[in-house]
Amino acid sequence: REIERLGVRQHALRQKINNARMQQQELEMQFEFESLTQRRAFGPIMIITFKNHALDEYLLDCLQWIQDPAQGNMVRLGAGSLSEELRKYNLNEYVKEELKST
């Protein structure tokens, strides 16, 4: 009986240690995420894909990280995009807008 109680105590202690480790990992991940969102510039980053739709999907996911689209933080090269959301980030569109403003 003593051995059984000792085994139960060890199991409970292991569970508490594992829970503490998981909480620590969650806090570390949250801290890393918050520090990434507070940084303004962390690039440039070049993304190359074989298909236009793959690039569009990736860039659409990246739009949430762009704080001010007017600053030109992202430029898409190539004319194969079918996405209206990415149209303003296309290099051709960007150049047209710049020429209009001058």
Secondary structure, 3 states (H helix, E strand, C coil): CHHHHHHHHHHHHHHHHHHHHHHHHHHHHHHHHHHHHHCCCCCCCCCCCCCHHHHHHHHHHHHHHCCCHHHCCCCECCCCCCCCCCHHHEHHHHHHHHHHHC
